[in-house]
Amino acid sequence: MAGRDSLLVPCQRANVPGNLPLADGVHRRMLGRQWRHTFACRLINRDVPQQVVRVLLDHGSHKMTSHYAKITDQTV
C-alpha cells in the first residue's frame, strides 16, 4: 500500500498538503458531469436544437441548456 504522501488522486478541497484521498464516488461523479458537459457542447456544435438537448439532458428549463449555447458562441 502506498504511503499517504504518494496519493494518485488527492482530495481537491480542504487539502492544502495534498495528503487526503478523494472520497468514494467523487471521481465517478466528476466524470459524469464532464461527460454531460462534453455531450451537450458537441450536440450544440452540431446544430442540434436546444429543445432536443434539453430533453436529452433532462434539464428543467431552457436557461441551463442555453448555457451550453453561450459556451459554444464564446469558443467560435
C-alpha positions as CSV (number, residue, x, y, z in Angstrom):
1,M,0.0,0.0,0.0
2,A,1.3,3.4,-0.9
3,G,2.1,5.9,1.8
4,R,-0.1,8.9,2.4
5,D,2.5,11.1,0.8
6,S,2.0,9.5,-2.6
7,L,-1.7,9.7,-3.5
8,L,-2.5,9.4,-7.2
9,V,-5.7,11.5,-6.9
10,P,-5.7,13.7,-3.9
11,C,-8.8,15.4,-2.5
12,Q,-9.3,18.8,-4.1
13,R,-10.8,20.9,-1.2
14,A,-9.5,21.5,2.3
15,N,-6.4,19.6,1.4
16,V,-3.5,22.1,1.2
17,P,-0.8,19.5,1.7
18,G,-2.4,17.1,-0.8
19,N,-2.3,14.0,1.5
20,L,-6.1,13.3,1.7
21,P,-7.6,11.0,-0.8
22,L,-10.8,11.6,-2.8
23,A,-13.9,10.3,-1.1
24,D,-15.7,7.3,-2.6
25,G,-17.7,8.1,-5.7
26,V,-16.3,11.6,-6.2
27,H,-14.3,10.6,-9.2
28,R,-17.3,8.9,-10.8
29,R,-19.5,12.0,-10.2
30,M,-16.8,14.3,-11.7
31,L,-16.5,12.1,-14.8
32,G,-20.3,12.1,-15.1
33,R,-20.5,15.9,-15.1
34,Q,-17.7,16.1,-17.6
35,W,-19.4,13.6,-19.9
36,R,-22.7,15.6,-19.8
37,H,-20.9,18.8,-20.5
38,T,-19.0,17.4,-23.4
39,F,-22.1,15.7,-24.8
40,A,-24.2,18.9,-24.6
41,C,-21.5,21.0,-26.2
42,R,-21.0,18.6,-29.1
43,L,-24.7,18.4,-29.7
44,I,-25.0,22.3,-29.8
45,N,-21.9,22.5,-32.0
46,R,-23.6,20.1,-34.5
47,D,-26.7,22.4,-34.6
48,V,-29.0,20.0,-32.7
49,P,-31.9,22.2,-31.5
50,Q,-31.7,23.3,-27.9
51,Q,-35.1,21.8,-27.1
52,V,-33.7,18.4,-28.1
53,V,-30.6,18.9,-26.0
54,R,-32.8,20.0,-23.0
55,V,-34.8,16.8,-23.3
56,L,-31.8,14.5,-23.6
57,L,-30.1,16.1,-20.5
58,D,-33.4,16.3,-18.6
59,H,-33.0,20.0,-17.9
60,G,-36.0,21.6,-16.2
61,S,-35.6,24.9,-18.0
62,H,-34.2,26.3,-21.2
63,K,-31.9,28.5,-19.1
64,M,-29.5,25.7,-18.3
65,T,-29.4,24.4,-21.8
66,S,-28.7,27.9,-23.2
67,H,-25.6,27.9,-21.0
68,Y,-24.1,25.4,-23.4
69,A,-25.0,27.5,-26.4
70,K,-23.3,30.5,-24.8
71,I,-20.1,28.5,-24.3
72,T,-20.3,27.5,-27.9
73,D,-20.7,31.1,-29.0
74,Q,-17.7,32.1,-27.0
75,T,-15.5,29.4,-28.5
76,V,-16.2,30.3,-32.1
